[in-house]
Structure formats: structure tokens, C-alpha cells
Amino acid sequence: MTTAAPSTALATIQPAFTDAERLALAGYLAGYRGLTREAYALDLRQFTTWCRARSLNLFAVRRADIESFARDLETKGRARATVTRRLCTIAGFYKYAVEEELLDHSPAAHVRRPRVDYESHATALDRNELGAMLVAAGLGPPAEHALISLLALNGLRVSEATGADIEHLGLERGHRTLTITRKGGKVVTIRWRRGPPARSTWPSGNGPAGRCSWPRTSGGWTATAPGGSSARPPAAPGSASQSRPTR
């Protein structure tokens, strides 16, 4: 019986990308930041992984390969909007490589993209459903109530709401404002909309630490909480309603 002697030869590991491919990837992503850059990086990561699984160099890809990648995404059940975005990212990457003279021509220049229906078919909450959700949130932890109010009353994205901090609150021309970072890194200041929640999301120094104060409006707002109880904001100190004797 013969035994094979272990080999001391070193295996040659081929780099994942050539220098030109690495330069094109880094340069293309450097033109973006924030969530946009993360989304484009994810698109390119999935495409390059697909290419490596088929032993395709990034700059050796042909139009048929990119279209095969799109069909593979559709087979996996990806939405048309997702497939279109992946193809747009790939086309932008190869266009950048051509502009930087790292590639002669773009293989994605004439790739067909799925037609996307931009009309939203999502069922939105009506006014009563929105009010019920805000009341239910007001009965929960203050942080959850503040987040729901931001999303529902100010139309913020989740990333915009969670990215805001207490230092971003302000006052401009008598209106309370909030400075947020929009998609693409654009910083804007919006007017704080309190609307009709049971409690305001604006923090008050007069209230308990870590809780939200009631909106100081002239007429107030009364909502019916689960169980039939009434949720009404307490009167401000020294107001007429507070000094009125109880019968």
C-alpha cells in the first residue's frame, strides 16, 4: 500500500478583480454616498458574485451575460423594479468605466430593462384608521409614539425619522421645525406637523423626563381609547379650564 506524500507546492490564488476592474468599482461608488451608495454597492456585489460563479471576468462580460443575470433574478422572484434597478446600476458602472477609458465599450448599453409600473397599488390608511393607529401608539412607549407620529404626520421615510436627533429640532418664524437628511444626503428643514394625535411628539421641559407633552391648542383634541376611555390633554397651568371649579 502506497501513501501519497503531502505536497509543499503553494496554490496560486487568482485575484477577484483586475487592477482596472478594481479601480472602476471604487471610482464608480465614490461618486455616491449614504443609502444610495449602499444600494449600488449591493447591486454590484450581487452581479460580481454571479459573474465569479460562472468564471466571468467583470470586463469580459457581454450583453448576453447581463441579460442572463436579469433573467436569473426574475426566476428567483425579484420584482420588476428590483431587476430594473440592478440593470441601471450595472449600466452606470460600465458607462463610468468607458468614460474613464478603462473599457472600450459598455456591454450594458443596449440591454433591455423590464417596464416598471410606477402607479402605486398599495392600500393606504384612511383618516379613521390613521387616527386609531395614532391613539394606539399614544398609549404605548413614548419612543414608539414619537416614531409613529413622525412617519404618519410628516411623511418621513424610516431612515429619515430614525436618523433625526434632538439637536435637529428648531424654531423658525414661530413654527417648530425638524432638520432631516433626505435620500441622497440632501439636508432639508421641514415644518413640524403635530396634527391630531393624542399627545404631541414635541418634547416639553415641563413634562416628565423622557415623555412627550400634550399639544397646547385652544380647543384640544379628544380621542376614544380602547376600552371606551377618553384621552384628553390636561389643561395648561393657570388656564381657565384648570381654575374652573368642579361641580
BAKE-651593 format. One line per 8 residues: number of its first residue (from 1); for each residue x, y, z of C-alpha. Coordinates in Angstrom, 2 decimals, decimal comma. Example, Ala and Ser with C-alpha at 12.3 -4.5 7.8 and 13.67 -1.06 7.14 Angstrom:
// BAKE-651593
1	12,30:-4,50:7,80 ~ 13,67:-1,06:7,14;
END
This chain:
// BAKE-651593
1	0,00:0,00:0,00 ~ 1,42:3,34:-1,03 ~ 0,66:6,63:0,65 ~ 0,72:9,94:-1,14 ~ 3,24:12,37:0,21 ~ 1,81:15,78:1,09 ~ 2,69:18,43:-1,45 ~ 4,52:21,55:-0,36;
9	3,67:23,47:-3,51 ~ 1,70:26,69:-2,97 ~ -1,59:27,04:-4,80 ~ -1,91:30,14:-6,93 ~ -4,93:32,21:-5,99 ~ -6,27:34,37:-8,76 ~ -7,35:37,87:-7,65 ~ -11,08:38,52:-7,74;
17	-10,65:41,63:-9,91 ~ -8,02:43,08:-12,15 ~ -6,50:46,43:-11,28 ~ -8,68:48,16:-13,88 ~ -11,83:46,47:-12,60 ~ -10,99:47,36:-9,00 ~ -10,34:50,98:-10,00 ~ -13,64:51,18:-11,86;
25	-15,61:49,73:-8,94 ~ -14,03:52,07:-6,40 ~ -14,35:55,12:-8,63 ~ -17,99:54,49:-9,52 ~ -19,08:54,01:-5,90 ~ -17,05:57,03:-4,78 ~ -19,48:59,24:-6,69 ~ -22,30:58,41:-4,27;
33	-22,82:58,38:-0,52 ~ -25,27:57,32:2,11 ~ -28,06:54,90:1,31 ~ -27,62:55,38:-2,44 ~ -24,05:54,16:-2,27 ~ -25,08:51,19:-0,11 ~ -27,78:50,23:-2,62 ~ -25,41:50,47:-5,60;
41	-22,74:48,52:-3,73 ~ -25,27:45,76:-3,06 ~ -26,26:45,66:-6,75 ~ -22,65:45,38:-7,90 ~ -21,82:42,83:-5,21 ~ -24,60:40,54:-6,40 ~ -23,62:40,98:-10,04 ~ -19,91:40,33:-9,44;
49	-20,77:37,26:-7,33 ~ -22,93:35,97:-10,19 ~ -20,06:36,54:-12,64 ~ -17,48:34,80:-10,45 ~ -19,75:31,77:-10,07 ~ -19,60:31,47:-13,88 ~ -15,87:32,26:-14,18 ~ -16,58:35,56:-15,93;
57	-14,23:38,50:-15,58 ~ -16,03:41,75:-14,96 ~ -14,57:43,41:-18,07 ~ -15,12:40,28:-20,19 ~ -18,89:40,31:-19,71 ~ -21,05:40,54:-22,81 ~ -24,58:41,82:-23,31 ~ -25,97:38,28:-23,26;
65	-24,41:37,69:-19,84 ~ -26,09:40,75:-18,35 ~ -29,44:39,75:-19,78 ~ -28,95:36,25:-18,39 ~ -28,31:37,83:-14,98 ~ -31,61:39,70:-15,28 ~ -33,50:36,53:-16,23 ~ -31,92:34,76:-13,28;
73	-33,23:37,50:-10,95 ~ -36,70:37,12:-12,43 ~ -36,55:33,35:-11,92 ~ -35,77:33,96:-8,25 ~ -38,93:36,05:-7,94 ~ -37,37:39,51:-7,81 ~ -39,76:42,38:-8,54 ~ -39,52:44,27:-11,82;
81	-38,43:47,41:-10,02 ~ -35,59:45,49:-8,35 ~ -34,41:43,98:-11,64 ~ -34,55:47,38:-13,34 ~ -32,53:49,00:-10,58 ~ -29,89:46,26:-10,76 ~ -29,56:46,76:-14,51 ~ -29,41:50,55:-14,14;
89	-26,57:50,19:-11,64 ~ -24,68:47,81:-13,94 ~ -25,19:50,13:-16,92 ~ -23,96:53,09:-14,87 ~ -20,88:51,17:-13,78 ~ -19,87:50,20:-17,32 ~ -20,61:53,70:-18,58 ~ -18,23:55,06:-15,94;
97	-15,56:52,55:-17,00 ~ -15,87:53,68:-20,63 ~ -15,72:57,37:-19,68 ~ -12,55:56,73:-17,67 ~ -11,07:54,85:-20,64 ~ -10,83:51,65:-18,64 ~ -13,06:49,82:-21,13 ~ -13,59:50,22:-24,86;
105	-17,37:49,86:-24,91 ~ -20,19:49,13:-22,48 ~ -21,80:45,68:-22,73 ~ -24,87:47,07:-20,96 ~ -25,51:49,89:-23,42 ~ -28,38:48,11:-25,22 ~ -29,63:45,77:-22,51 ~ -33,41:45,80:-22,30;
113	-34,90:46,61:-18,92 ~ -38,30:45,46:-17,63 ~ -41,05:48,02:-17,91 ~ -41,98:49,26:-14,45 ~ -45,47:50,32:-13,45 ~ -44,89:53,46:-11,37 ~ -48,53:53,70:-10,29 ~ -48,79:52,61:-6,69;
121	-51,41:49,95:-5,97 ~ -50,76:49,89:-2,23 ~ -53,79:50,35:0,02 ~ -53,32:53,41:2,21 ~ -54,85:54,08:5,62 ~ -57,95:56,26:5,66 ~ -58,37:59,10:8,15 ~ -60,12:56,98:10,77;
129	-57,55:54,18:10,54 ~ -54,71:56,70:10,85 ~ -56,33:58,27:13,91 ~ -56,82:54,87:15,53 ~ -53,17:53,99:14,91 ~ -52,00:57,26:16,48 ~ -54,22:56,72:19,53 ~ -52,90:53,19:19,97;
137	-49,32:54,47:19,63 ~ -50,02:57,16:22,23 ~ -50,92:54,50:24,76 ~ -47,58:52,78:24,26 ~ -43,99:53,79:25,00 ~ -43,13:57,43:24,18 ~ -40,41:56,44:21,69 ~ -42,85:54,34:19,64;
145	-45,46:57,11:19,76 ~ -42,93:59,68:18,55 ~ -41,76:57,43:15,69 ~ -45,30:56,63:14,50 ~ -46,24:60,31:14,64 ~ -43,19:61,28:12,61 ~ -43,96:58,72:9,92 ~ -47,72:59,32:9,79;
153	-47,98:63,10:10,18 ~ -44,79:64,29:8,49 ~ -44,49:61,73:5,70 ~ -40,93:60,80:6,61 ~ -39,07:57,73:5,49 ~ -38,00:55,34:8,21 ~ -34,35:56,28:7,65 ~ -35,19:59,99:7,91;
161	-37,07:59,52:11,17 ~ -34,51:57,25:12,82 ~ -31,66:59,49:11,63 ~ -33,10:62,59:13,33 ~ -31,81:63,64:16,74 ~ -32,97:66,03:19,46 ~ -30,44:68,61:18,28 ~ -32,22:68,73:14,91;
169	-35,32:70,34:16,41 ~ -35,66:74,08:15,93 ~ -37,94:77,09:15,81 ~ -38,39:79,24:12,71 ~ -40,89:82,11:12,34 ~ -42,91:80,78:15,21 ~ -43,11:77,28:13,77 ~ -41,40:74,24:15,21;
177	-39,09:72,63:12,66 ~ -37,07:69,47:12,17 ~ -33,91:69,16:10,09 ~ -33,65:65,79:8,34 ~ -31,39:64,13:5,79 ~ -33,27:63,12:2,65 ~ -32,41:60,37:0,22 ~ -29,12:61,10:-1,47;
185	-27,76:63,07:1,50 ~ -29,81:66,24:0,91 ~ -30,38:68,11:4,19 ~ -33,71:69,94:4,47 ~ -35,70:71,62:7,23 ~ -39,39:70,76:7,41 ~ -42,22:72,25:9,43 ~ -43,20:70,08:12,36;
193	-46,72:68,78:11,81 ~ -48,37:67,70:15,02 ~ -51,81:67,01:13,53 ~ -54,42:65,32:15,72 ~ -52,52:62,82:17,89 ~ -53,47:62,23:21,50 ~ -50,11:63,65:22,54 ~ -47,62:65,82:20,75;
201	-44,29:64,38:19,68 ~ -42,63:67,66:20,61 ~ -40,66:67,24:23,84 ~ -41,50:69,65:26,65 ~ -39,37:70,67:29,57 ~ -42,50:70,88:31,78 ~ -43,37:67,21:31,32 ~ -41,84:64,17:32,94;
209	-38,34:63,28:31,81 ~ -38,32:61,17:28,67 ~ -42,03:61,74:27,91 ~ -43,89:63,86:25,40 ~ -46,15:66,76:26,32 ~ -49,71:67,33:25,17 ~ -50,19:69,88:22,39 ~ -51,23:73,24:23,76;
217	-54,04:74,05:21,37 ~ -57,08:76,19:22,01 ~ -59,71:73,51:21,61 ~ -57,61:70,43:22,37 ~ -58,44:67,05:20,88 ~ -60,37:64,23:22,42 ~ -59,99:60,65:21,27 ~ -61,60:57,46:22,42;
225	-59,01:54,97:23,57 ~ -59,53:51,20:23,63 ~ -61,99:50,23:26,34 ~ -64,09:53,38:25,91 ~ -61,86:55,66:27,99 ~ -61,34:59,22:26,85 ~ -57,88:60,53:26,09 ~ -57,84:64,32:26,62;
233	-54,82:66,57:27,10 ~ -54,56:68,11:30,55 ~ -55,13:71,83:30,88 ~ -52,16:74,13:30,98 ~ -51,28:75,52:34,40 ~ -53,19:78,74:35,13 ~ -55,64:78,26:32,26 ~ -59,35:78,97:32,60;
241	-60,24:75,31:32,30 ~ -57,90:74,42:35,13 ~ -59,16:77,12:37,50 ~ -62,83:76,30:36,83 ~ -64,39:74,81:39,97 ~ -65,54:71,22:39,82 ~ -69,22:70,62:40,45;
END
